[in-house]
Amino acid sequence: MRQKWVLATGNQGKVKEMSELLNSFSIEVLPQSQFNVPDVPETGTTFVENAIIKARHAAKLTGLPAIADDSGLEVDFLNGEPGIYSARFAGETATDQDNIDKLLNKLEGIMPAQRKARFQCVLVYMRHELDPTPIICQGTWEGSITENQNGTNGFGYDPVFWVESEQSTSAQLSKQRKSELSHRGKALAQLVKLLKQQLSA
């Protein structure tokens, strides 16, 4: 029988990506919007705090195990910005394009060697809202920021995130290759490994 987990996000790109990655484990990932769970204010100052806030909120309102991620882009030249504010870098109602435009403007004229960046993903799994030992996993994906956008796959900053090993942006990669390399793919692989250990214990 397929287990049902709630994913604490309204981002359809993340729901789709997470569903595909967890599908082989007989886990059905349902977006929190299916349960009319409203977004919770992300009042944390770190990716970990925000992921726990979101997972606890979704578990409380649905009664289901919840998974939440908080992820974002860190750019060295900008002292780690946009960081936890990645999704709202250009404002609370910013689109992906607004955020990309702001990032490229801030890096205008900056040499390629100084454009190093990485995606961070912290993934939290809570069995229920009072889970005292949530599983916390972290994945990092190193790259740099391009001067121009390329590719139409993915979402967020993918069109300007250069992946050296692939000689392409994240948005030019196939879904499968992105899952293998990405910060979210790495965090999810850790989560699956830990869940397997728990189930066989």
N, CA, C and O of each residue as an XYZ file, in Angstrom:
804
protein
N       0.831     -1.191      0.000
C       0.000      0.000      0.000
C       0.875      1.254      0.000
O       1.870      1.339      0.720
N       0.488      2.200     -0.805
C       1.277      3.427     -0.919
C       1.077      4.328      0.295
O      -0.050      4.607      0.704
N       2.170      4.767      0.847
C       2.095      5.734      1.953
C       1.811      7.111      1.386
O       2.195      7.420      0.258
N       1.151      7.919      2.158
C       0.900      9.295      1.730
C       1.688     10.245      2.616
O       1.611     10.197      3.843
N       2.441     11.099      1.963
C       3.164     12.157      2.650
C       2.694     13.485      2.099
O       2.320     13.596      0.931
N       2.719     14.484      2.950
C       2.387     15.821      2.459
C       3.688     16.595      2.259
O       4.590     16.563      3.096
N       3.756     17.285      1.132
C       4.931     18.109      0.845
C       4.571     19.557      1.126
O       3.644     20.115      0.539
N       5.322     20.144      2.030
C       5.001     21.497      2.500
C       5.537     22.556      1.551
O       6.496     23.263      1.859
N       4.902     22.651      0.398
C       5.254     23.701     -0.557
C       4.084     23.928     -1.498
O       3.246     23.049     -1.700
N       4.044     25.106     -2.061
C       3.044     25.388     -3.086
C       3.710     25.438     -4.445
O       3.052     25.686     -5.456
N       5.033     25.200     -4.475
C       5.809     25.280     -5.707
C       5.613     23.996     -6.523
O       6.103     22.932     -6.143
N       4.898     24.104     -7.639
C       4.579     22.917     -8.448
C       5.827     22.245     -9.007
O       5.845     21.030     -9.206
N       6.870     23.030     -9.262
C       8.124     22.446     -9.747
C       8.718     21.499     -8.729
O       9.200     20.421     -9.076
N       8.682     21.908     -7.459
C       9.228     21.061     -6.385
C       8.366     19.817     -6.187
O       8.892     18.721     -5.993
N       7.035     19.985     -6.236
C       6.123     18.842     -6.048
C       6.400     17.787     -7.104
O       6.488     16.598     -6.798
N       6.537     18.227     -8.351
C       6.773     17.307     -9.465
C       8.115     16.594     -9.293
O       8.210     15.377     -9.451
N       9.144     17.371     -8.969
C      10.485     16.817     -8.806
C      10.520     15.799     -7.669
O      11.088     14.717     -7.814
N       9.914     16.151     -6.545
C       9.917     15.287     -5.366
C       9.096     14.020     -5.631
O       9.490     12.926     -5.225
N       7.969     14.167     -6.304
C       7.118     13.013     -6.618
C       7.877     12.000     -7.453
O       7.811     10.798     -7.192
N       8.600     12.483     -8.460
C       9.347     11.583     -9.339
C      10.454     10.864     -8.572
O      10.721      9.686     -8.810
N      11.095     11.584     -7.648
C      12.202     10.990     -6.900
C      11.740      9.970     -5.863
O      12.476      9.034     -5.551
N      10.530     10.138     -5.325
C      10.053      9.236     -4.269
C       9.091      8.154     -4.783
O       8.681      7.265     -4.037
N       8.747      8.248     -6.046
C       7.756      7.345     -6.624
C       8.113      5.871     -6.467
O       7.239      5.039     -6.225
N       9.394      5.550     -6.604
C       9.814      4.141     -6.551
C       9.764      3.558     -5.141
O       9.971      2.358     -4.962
N       9.491      4.395     -4.141
C       9.447      3.904     -2.763
C       8.019      3.762     -2.249
O       7.778      3.745     -1.042
N       7.071      3.662     -3.191
C       5.650      3.509     -2.828
C       5.187      4.631     -1.894
O       4.382      4.420     -0.987
N       5.718      5.815     -2.145
C       5.303      6.986     -1.373
C       4.636      7.956     -2.330
O       5.219      8.374     -3.331
N       3.424      8.298     -2.007
C       2.701      9.275     -2.825
C       2.854     10.645     -2.171
O       2.462     10.849     -1.022
N       3.419     11.558     -2.910
C       3.650     12.899     -2.387
C       2.499     13.806     -2.809
O       2.235     13.996     -3.997
N       1.830     14.351     -1.817
C       0.697     15.230     -2.096
C       1.044     16.659     -1.676
O       1.572     16.864     -0.583
N       0.760     17.637     -2.516
C       1.072     19.014     -2.133
C       0.149     19.485     -1.020
O      -1.001     19.054     -0.945
N       0.634     20.351     -0.170
C      -0.183     20.816      0.952
C      -1.426     21.581      0.487
O      -2.405     21.698      1.224
N      -1.373     22.097     -0.736
C      -2.535     22.830     -1.262
C      -3.749     21.909     -1.416
O      -4.891     22.366     -1.391
N      -3.491     20.615     -1.574
C      -4.585     19.648     -1.710
C      -5.401     19.565     -0.415
O      -6.552     19.129     -0.422
N      -4.793     19.983      0.683
C      -5.461     19.947      1.989
C      -5.810     21.367      2.471
O      -6.159     21.590      3.630
N      -5.701     22.314      1.528
C      -5.956     23.726      1.864
C      -5.074     24.220      3.015
O      -5.500     25.040      3.829
N      -3.858     23.715      3.068
C      -2.920     24.178      4.091
C      -2.328     25.499      3.607
O      -1.707     25.546      2.546
N      -2.515     26.571      4.375
C      -1.942     27.852      3.938
C      -0.432     27.876      4.169
O       0.092     27.134      5.000
N       0.253     28.733      3.427
C       1.689     28.902      3.668
C       1.891     29.454      5.066
O       1.092     30.255      5.552
N       2.956     29.023      5.704
C       3.275     29.501      7.050
C       4.411     30.524      6.920
O       5.305     30.337      6.094
N       4.396     31.582      7.701
C       5.490     32.559      7.623
C       6.841     31.909      7.901
O       7.010     31.221      8.908
N       7.796     32.125      7.011
C       9.137     31.550      7.181
C       9.964     32.522      8.019
O      10.679     33.375      7.493
N       9.847     32.370      9.323
C      10.467     33.327     10.252
C      11.864     32.909     10.699
O      12.506     33.620     11.472
N      12.337     31.765     10.219
C      13.667     31.301     10.592
C      14.752     32.141      9.936
O      14.500     32.875      8.980
N      15.957     32.020     10.463
C      17.093     32.749      9.882
C      18.044     31.810      9.146
O      19.069     32.237      8.615
N      17.687     30.514      9.121
C      18.503     29.524      8.406
C      17.585     28.601      7.609
O      16.380     28.542      7.854
N      18.173     27.882      6.651
C      17.409     26.911      5.865
C      16.796     25.843      6.777
O      15.651     25.438      6.574
N      17.558     25.385      7.784
C      17.080     24.338      8.700
C      15.835     24.800      9.465
O      14.833     24.087      9.531
N      15.915     26.000     10.040
C      14.774     26.509     10.813
C      13.518     26.620      9.952
O      12.430     26.225     10.372
N      13.676     27.154      8.759
C      12.513     27.331      7.888
C      11.911     26.005      7.441
O      10.690     25.874      7.345
N      12.767     25.019      7.166
C      12.261     23.705      6.743
C      11.463     23.046      7.875
O      10.417     22.444      7.633
N      11.963     23.162      9.109
C      11.251     22.580     10.256
C       9.915     23.284     10.478
O       8.904     22.631     10.736
N       9.906     24.602     10.380
C       8.654     25.366     10.534
C       7.607     24.874      9.524
O       6.447     24.660      9.877
N       8.027     24.701      8.279
C       7.087     24.299      7.219
C       6.597     22.867      7.403
O       5.413     22.582      7.223
N       7.526     21.952      7.767
C       7.140     20.543      7.946
C       6.174     20.387      9.123
O       5.176     19.673      9.022
N       6.471     21.051     10.226
C       5.620     20.942     11.423
C       4.213     21.475     11.133
O       3.218     20.871     11.535
N       4.142     22.584     10.449
C       2.865     23.221     10.105
C       2.011     22.276      9.240
O       0.819     22.102      9.494
N       2.632     21.672      8.218
C       1.897     20.771      7.316
C       1.455     19.498      8.038
O       0.343     19.016      7.825
N       2.322     18.957      8.889
C       1.975     17.737      9.637
C       0.825     18.007     10.604
O      -0.074     17.182     10.763
N       0.867     19.155     11.235
C      -0.171     19.522     12.210
C      -1.541     19.629     11.546
O      -2.538     19.149     12.085
N      -1.583     20.256     10.382
C      -2.875     20.514      9.743
C      -3.411     19.336      8.927
O      -4.606     19.288      8.635
N      -2.549     18.388      8.556
C      -3.016     17.256      7.743
C      -3.041     15.935      8.503
O      -3.751     15.007      8.115
N      -2.266     15.847      9.587
C      -2.170     14.575     10.309
C      -1.318     13.553      9.580
O      -1.266     12.392      9.987
N      -0.651     13.958      8.517
C       0.199     13.050      7.739
C       1.671     13.327      8.018
O       2.021     14.414      8.479
N       2.543     12.347      7.741
C       3.974     12.640      7.785
C       4.242     13.764      6.785
O       3.622     13.822      5.723
N       5.154     14.641      7.129
C       5.393     15.787      6.250
C       6.860     15.902      5.873
O       7.762     15.596      6.653
N       7.051     16.344      4.676
C       8.405     16.599      4.196
C       8.436     18.049      3.723
O       7.526     18.513      3.037
N       9.480     18.739      4.094
C       9.623     20.135      3.675
C      11.070     20.394      3.322
O      11.983     19.833      3.928
N      11.267     21.248      2.337
C      12.643     21.626      2.079
C      12.723     23.136      2.095
O      11.764     23.835      1.769
N      13.863     23.610      2.473
C      14.138     25.024      2.295
C      15.431     25.056      1.519
O      16.445     24.496      1.935
N      15.377     25.710      0.407
C      16.553     25.705     -0.442
C      16.761     27.082     -1.025
O      15.857     27.917     -1.044
N      17.955     27.296     -1.494
C      18.236     28.595     -2.071
C      19.631     28.640     -2.662
O      20.390     27.671     -2.634
N      19.925     29.795     -3.191
C      21.183     30.024     -3.878
C      22.076     30.922     -3.030
O      21.635     31.946     -2.508
N      23.333     30.523     -2.903
C      24.322     31.356     -2.208
C      25.366     31.815     -3.228
O      25.968     30.993     -3.918
N      25.571     33.106     -3.317
C      26.576     33.644     -4.238
C      27.705     34.252     -3.401
O      27.475     35.153     -2.594
N      28.915     33.752     -3.602
C      30.047     34.183     -2.777
C      30.274     35.690     -2.836
O      30.485     36.330     -1.806
N      30.229     36.256     -4.043
C      30.503     37.686     -4.206
C      29.475     38.539     -3.448
O      29.769     39.666     -3.048
N      28.271     37.991     -3.255
C      27.208     38.729     -2.555
C      27.102     38.302     -1.087
O      26.062     38.480     -0.453
N      28.201     37.733     -0.555
C      28.243     37.290      0.855
C      27.118     36.315      1.198
O      26.524     36.380      2.274
N      26.841     35.405      0.251
C      25.833     34.377      0.518
C      24.423     34.750      0.115
O      23.513     33.931      0.237
N      24.219     35.964     -0.361
C      22.886     36.322     -0.873
C      22.613     35.555     -2.157
O      23.565     35.171     -2.838
N      21.354     35.314     -2.520
C      20.124     35.644     -1.796
C      19.787     34.705     -0.636
O      18.909     35.024      0.165
N      20.468     33.548     -0.524
C      20.293     32.666      0.639
C      18.853     32.289      0.907
O      18.133     31.859      0.007
N      18.433     32.456      2.168
C      17.063     32.028      2.534
C      16.002     32.902      1.881
O      14.815     32.578      1.920
N      16.426     34.011      1.279
C      15.463     34.899      0.609
C      15.424     34.666     -0.904
O      14.905     35.501     -1.644
N      15.967     33.541     -1.364
C      16.087     33.287     -2.803
C      14.769     33.428     -3.557
O      14.729     34.024     -4.634
N      13.697     32.884     -2.998
C      12.398     32.910     -3.698
C      11.776     34.297     -3.718
O      10.930     34.592     -4.563
N      12.195     35.148     -2.787
C      11.620     36.495     -2.732
C      12.706     37.570     -2.764
O      12.588     38.624     -2.139
N      13.756     37.270     -3.507
C      14.912     38.170     -3.612
C      14.501     39.550     -4.133
O      14.981     40.577     -3.652
N      13.610     39.552     -5.117
C      13.179     40.820     -5.718
C      11.851     41.304     -5.138
O      11.206     42.182     -5.711
N      11.440     40.731     -3.997
C      10.186     41.152     -3.364
C       9.258     39.980     -3.105
O       9.430     38.904     -3.678
N       8.278     40.189     -2.243
C       7.369     39.109     -1.819
C       6.611     38.482     -2.991
O       6.325     37.285     -2.967
N       6.282     39.273     -4.014
C       5.498     38.738     -5.146
C       6.369     38.538     -6.381
O       5.862     38.474     -7.501
N       7.679     38.441     -6.173
C       8.619     38.324     -7.294
C       8.417     37.032     -8.083
O       8.118     35.981     -7.517
N       8.584     37.133     -9.394
C       8.586     35.942    -10.251
C      10.027     35.439    -10.362
O      10.967     36.124     -9.958
N      10.186     34.235    -10.915
C      11.540     33.710    -11.139
C      12.354     34.703    -11.965
O      13.530     34.942    -11.688
N      11.717     35.274    -12.977
C      12.427     36.205    -13.859
C      12.854     37.470    -13.111
O      13.954     37.981    -13.324
N      11.978     37.973    -12.236
C      12.332     39.158    -11.432
C      13.587     38.882    -10.606
O      14.496     39.710    -10.534
N      13.619     37.697     -9.983
C      14.762     37.329     -9.131
C      16.048     37.192     -9.938
O      17.113     37.642     -9.515
N      15.931     36.558    -11.117
C      17.103     36.396    -11.993
C      17.614     37.768    -12.435
O      18.820     38.014    -12.432
N      16.700     38.655    -12.813
C      17.090     39.996    -13.266
C      17.851     40.743    -12.171
O      18.871     41.379    -12.435
N      17.346     40.661    -10.943
C      18.004     41.350     -9.828
C      19.405     40.774     -9.598
O      20.360     41.519     -9.378
N      19.518     39.433     -9.653
C      20.810     38.776     -9.439
C      21.815     39.196    -10.505
O      22.948     39.557    -10.187
N      21.399     39.148    -11.771
C      22.318     39.502    -12.861
C      22.722     40.975    -12.790
O      23.861     41.322    -13.102
N      21.804     41.828    -12.385
C      22.131     43.251    -12.224
C      23.189     43.458    -11.142
O      24.106     44.263    -11.301
N      23.048     42.717    -10.038
C      24.005     42.854     -8.929
C      25.396     42.338     -9.309
O      26.404     42.754     -8.738
N      25.429     41.425    -10.282
C      26.716     40.829    -10.690
C      27.254     41.428    -11.992
O      28.238     40.938    -12.545
N      26.616     42.472    -12.468
C      27.026     43.062    -13.747
C      28.483     43.519    -13.677
O      28.887     44.230    -12.756
N      29.261     43.092    -14.675
C      30.666     43.499    -14.737
C      31.593     42.680    -13.863
O      32.803     42.906    -13.863
N      31.048     41.735    -13.119
C      31.880     40.900    -12.229
C      32.475     39.746    -13.044
O      31.774     39.063    -13.791
N      33.785     39.552    -12.878
C      34.497     38.533    -13.654
C      34.012     37.119    -13.325
O      33.569     36.864    -12.205
N      34.093     36.189    -14.303
C      33.623     34.811    -14.092
C      34.208     34.146    -12.845
O      33.501     33.408    -12.159
N      35.475     34.392    -12.543
C      36.130     33.748    -11.387
C      35.499     34.163    -10.065
O      35.623     33.460     -9.062
N      34.821     35.308    -10.066
C      34.205     35.808     -8.833
C      32.699     35.516     -8.771
O      31.996     36.016     -7.892
N      32.222     34.707     -9.708
C      30.774     34.449     -9.780
C      30.415     33.075     -9.209
O      29.365     32.519     -9.532
N      31.286     32.535     -8.362
C      31.038     31.203     -7.788
C      29.774     31.223     -6.925
O      29.484     32.194     -6.227
N      29.043     30.125     -6.999
C      27.773     30.040     -6.270
C      27.447     28.583     -6.014
O      28.064     27.680     -6.579
N      26.467     28.373     -5.152
C      26.017     27.003     -4.918
C      24.547     27.024     -4.513
O      24.055     27.969     -3.897
N      23.875     25.954     -4.883
C      22.520     25.729     -4.395
C      22.622     24.918     -3.107
O      23.396     23.964     -3.033
N      21.847     25.291     -2.098
C      21.761     24.534     -0.849
C      20.333     24.014     -0.704
O      19.375     24.702     -1.057
N      20.204     22.828     -0.195
C      18.878     22.287      0.107
C      18.923     21.591      1.461
O      19.742     20.701      1.687
N      18.041     22.003      2.349
C      17.861     21.295      3.614
C      16.478     20.668      3.571
O      15.473     21.347      3.362
N      16.449     19.371      3.772
C      15.213     18.601      3.687
C      14.885     18.068      5.077
O      15.746     17.502      5.751
N      13.654     18.248      5.494
C      13.239     17.784      6.816
C      12.047     16.837      6.670
O      11.090     17.136      5.956
N      12.115     15.699      7.350
C      11.006     14.750      7.374
C      10.535     14.606      8.817
O      11.318     14.288      9.712
N       9.248     14.845      9.026
C       8.670     14.699     10.364
C       7.541     13.678     10.305
O       6.649     13.771      9.461
N       7.587     12.712     11.201
C       6.549     11.674     11.230
C       5.203     12.247     11.679
O       4.145     11.767     11.271
N       5.260     13.270     12.517
C       4.056     13.960     13.008
C       4.511     15.304     13.546
O       5.711     15.562     13.641
N       3.559     16.168     13.902
C       3.934     17.541     14.272
C       4.812     17.636     15.524
O       5.555     18.603     15.692
N       4.722     16.624     16.406
C       5.498     16.675     17.649
C       6.769     15.822     17.585
O       7.414     15.569     18.603
N       7.114     15.385     16.374
C       8.289     14.534     16.190
C       9.529     15.216     16.814
O       9.963     16.264     16.336
N      10.099     14.613     17.886
C      11.233     15.257     18.553
C      12.556     15.060     17.818
O      13.533     15.760     18.082
N      12.578     14.103     16.896
C      13.818     13.835     16.163
C      13.543     13.801     14.657
O      13.614     12.742     14.035
N      13.232     14.948     14.083
C      13.012     14.960     12.629
C      14.281     14.562     11.901
O      15.386     14.815     12.380
N      14.124     13.950     10.762
C      15.289     13.622      9.934
C      15.652     14.881      9.152
O      14.806     15.477      8.486
N      16.917     15.275      9.242
C      17.380     16.479      8.549
C      18.515     16.102      7.608
O      19.519     15.530      8.033
N      18.353     16.422      6.337
C      19.367     16.108      5.336
C      19.749     17.385      4.583
O      18.930     18.287      4.404
N      20.996     17.440      4.153
C      21.444     18.621      3.414
C      22.206     18.222      2.167
O      23.029     17.308      2.184
N      21.915     18.925      1.087
C      22.629     18.704     -0.165
C      23.143     20.023     -0.714
O      22.481     21.054     -0.593
N      24.333     19.989     -1.321
C      24.956     21.183     -1.886
C      25.332     20.912     -3.338
O      25.790     19.821     -3.679
N      25.132     21.915     -4.187
C      25.468     21.787     -5.609
C      26.291     22.999     -6.014
O      25.774     24.115     -6.066
N      27.570     22.784     -6.302
C      28.480     23.882     -6.626
C      28.363     24.283     -8.094
O      28.141     23.445     -8.968
N      28.517     25.575     -8.342
C      28.477     26.067     -9.711
C      28.878     27.525     -9.757
O      29.599     28.001     -8.879
N      28.423     28.234    -10.763
C      28.683     29.668    -10.858
C      27.537     30.317    -11.628
O      26.721     29.635    -12.247
N      27.493     31.629    -11.578
C      26.398     32.358    -12.213
C      26.844     32.876    -13.581
O      27.864     33.555    -13.693
N      26.080     32.552    -14.608
C      26.396     32.991    -15.971
C      25.988     34.451    -16.146
O      25.316     35.032    -15.294
N      26.405     35.026    -17.262
C      26.013     36.406    -17.559
C      24.696     36.448    -18.308
O      23.990     37.456    -18.285
N      24.366     35.336    -18.980
C      23.120     35.269    -19.758
C      22.339     34.021    -19.409
O      22.907     33.035    -18.938
N      21.041     34.063    -19.638
C      20.180     32.911    -19.364
C      20.211     31.914    -20.509
O      20.247     32.293    -21.679
N      20.196     30.627    -20.155
C      20.140     29.566    -21.153
C      19.349     28.381    -20.622
O      19.500     27.989    -19.465
N      18.506     27.816    -21.476
C      17.751     26.616    -21.109
C      16.358     26.924    -20.610
O      16.089     28.010    -20.096
N      15.472     25.948    -20.770
C      14.065     26.138    -20.376
C      13.577     25.066    -19.403
O      12.424     25.097    -18.974
N      14.449     24.119    -19.054
C      14.047     23.108    -18.062
C      14.254     23.685    -16.666
O      15.038     24.617    -16.483
N      13.558     23.135    -15.697
C      13.769     23.571    -14.319
C      12.987     24.828    -13.978
O      12.046     25.207    -14.676
N      13.398     25.462    -12.893
C      12.695     26.653    -12.408
C      13.667     27.466    -11.563
O      14.819     27.072    -11.385
N      13.210     28.583    -11.048
C      14.071     29.407    -10.201
C      15.283     29.938    -10.961
O      15.162     30.487    -12.056
N      16.446     29.762    -10.355
C      17.685     30.314    -10.925
C      18.362     29.351    -11.906
O      19.473     29.622    -12.363
N      17.717     28.247    -12.229
C      18.333     27.228    -13.093
C      18.931     27.783    -14.397
O      20.002     27.330    -14.801
N      18.274     28.756    -15.076
C      18.821     29.233    -16.355
C      20.138     30.003    -16.243
O      20.807     30.227    -17.251
N      20.521     30.414    -15.022
C      21.788     31.160    -14.875
C      22.798     30.421    -13.986
O      23.840     30.973    -13.634
N      22.484     29.177    -13.629
C      23.390     28.390    -12.771
C      24.229     27.464    -13.649
O      23.722     26.487    -14.200
N      25.507     27.780    -13.770
C      26.426     27.043    -14.655
C      26.997     25.835    -13.935
O      27.534     25.946    -12.832
N      26.873     24.667    -14.584
C      27.389     23.406    -14.034
C      28.613     23.021    -14.847
O      28.505     22.575    -15.989
N      29.770     23.200    -14.243
C      31.039     23.034    -14.963
C      31.188     21.640    -15.569
O      31.596     21.508    -16.723
N      30.860     20.601    -14.801
C      31.060     19.220    -15.282
C      30.216     18.910    -16.511
O      30.570     18.044    -17.311
N      29.108     19.613    -16.660
C      28.205     19.343    -17.793
C      28.355     20.372    -18.910
O      27.794     20.219    -19.995
N      29.127     21.429    -18.621
C      29.277     22.531    -19.586
C      27.916     23.057    -20.057
O      27.687     23.279    -21.246
N      27.036     23.244    -19.094
C      25.700     23.759    -19.403
C      25.101     24.369    -18.143
O      25.639     24.209    -17.048
N      23.991     25.063    -18.308
C      23.271     25.546    -17.132
C      22.382     24.424    -16.614
O      22.118     23.443    -17.309
N      21.933     24.592    -15.394
C      21.022     23.611    -14.803
C      19.756     23.468    -15.652
O      19.191     22.379    -15.752
N      19.317     24.567    -16.259
C      18.087     24.549    -17.057
C      18.258     23.872    -18.415
O      17.286     23.689    -19.147
N      19.498     23.499    -18.752
C      19.737     22.772    -20.011
C      19.888     21.269    -19.782
O      20.027     20.500    -20.733
N      19.859     20.859    -18.519
C      20.017     19.435    -18.201
C      18.696     18.694    -18.319
O      17.622     19.278    -18.177
N      18.796     17.380    -18.586
C      17.589     16.553    -18.560
C      17.140     16.417    -17.105
O      17.932     16.611    -16.183
N      15.884     16.087    -16.910
C      15.367     15.918    -15.543
C      16.175     14.882    -14.784
O      16.513     15.067    -13.614
N      16.482     13.777    -15.475
C      17.199     12.686    -14.802
C      18.593     13.126    -14.368
O      19.023     12.833    -13.252
N      19.292     13.828    -15.249
C      20.654     14.261    -14.915
C      20.626     15.290    -13.787
O      21.480     15.283    -12.900
N      19.635     16.166    -13.836
C      19.518     17.166    -12.777
C      19.273     16.480    -11.429
O      19.853     16.866    -10.414
N      18.412     15.465    -11.428
C      18.123     14.739    -10.180
C      19.380     14.095     -9.600
O      19.555     14.029     -8.383
N      20.255     13.619    -10.498
C      21.491     12.969    -10.044
C      22.467     13.977     -9.433
O      23.185     13.657     -8.486
N      22.488     15.181     -9.974
C      23.493     16.169     -9.582
C      23.014     17.170     -8.543
O      23.813     17.686     -7.762
N      21.720     17.447     -8.529
C      21.224     18.611     -7.799
C      21.289     18.494     -6.281
O      21.351     17.404     -5.712
N      21.271     19.648     -5.663
C      21.249     19.768     -4.205
C      20.050     19.020     -3.628
O      20.165     18.343     -2.606
N      18.892     19.146     -4.295
C      17.684     18.481     -3.804
C      17.779     16.966     -4.000
O      17.336     16.189     -3.155
N      18.364     16.564     -5.127
C      18.560     15.141     -5.385
C      19.472     14.506     -4.351
O      19.227     13.392     -3.888
N      20.549     15.242     -3.987
C      21.495     14.727     -2.986
C      20.840     14.637     -1.607
O      21.015     13.649     -0.893
N      20.088     15.672     -1.239
C      19.419     15.657      0.069
C      18.394     14.539      0.130
O      18.241     13.872      1.153
N      17.690     14.342     -0.985
C      16.667     13.302     -1.019
C      17.283     11.906     -0.972
O      16.720     10.996     -0.364
N      18.438     11.738     -1.616
C      19.135     10.444     -1.571
C      19.531     10.117     -0.128
O      19.432      8.969      0.305
N      19.978     11.137      0.610
C      20.305     10.939      2.036
C      19.063     10.536      2.819
O      19.106      9.632      3.654
N      17.953     11.219      2.539
C      16.701     10.943      3.246
C      16.252      9.502      3.014
O      15.874      8.800      3.952
N      16.298      9.076      1.761
C      15.875      7.717      1.411
C      16.744      6.683      2.125
O      16.243      5.675      2.624
N      18.058      6.945      2.167
C      19.000      6.036      2.840
C      18.660      5.930      4.335
O      18.637      4.833      4.893
N      18.399      7.071      4.974
C      18.068      7.083      6.403
C      16.719      6.414      6.680
O      16.551      5.730      7.689
N      15.776      6.618      5.785
C      14.460      5.988      5.948
C      14.565      4.456      5.842
O      13.925      3.718      6.591
N      15.384      4.012      4.897
C      15.605      2.567      4.728
C      16.169      1.973      6.012
O      15.743      0.907      6.457
N      17.138      2.681      6.604
C      17.763      2.205      7.852
C      16.733      2.137      8.971
O      16.716      1.189      9.756
N      15.879      3.144      9.037
C      14.833      3.174     10.075
C      13.851      2.017      9.904
O      13.456      1.365     10.871
N      13.468      1.783      8.653
C      12.461      0.747      8.386
C      13.000     -0.642      8.666
O      12.249     -1.539      9.051
N      14.321     -0.827      8.471
C      14.887     -2.172      8.672
C      15.394     -2.366     10.108
O      15.804     -3.463     10.485
N      15.360     -1.299     10.894
C      15.872     -1.397     12.278
C      14.950     -2.232     13.146
O      15.222     -2.420     14.332
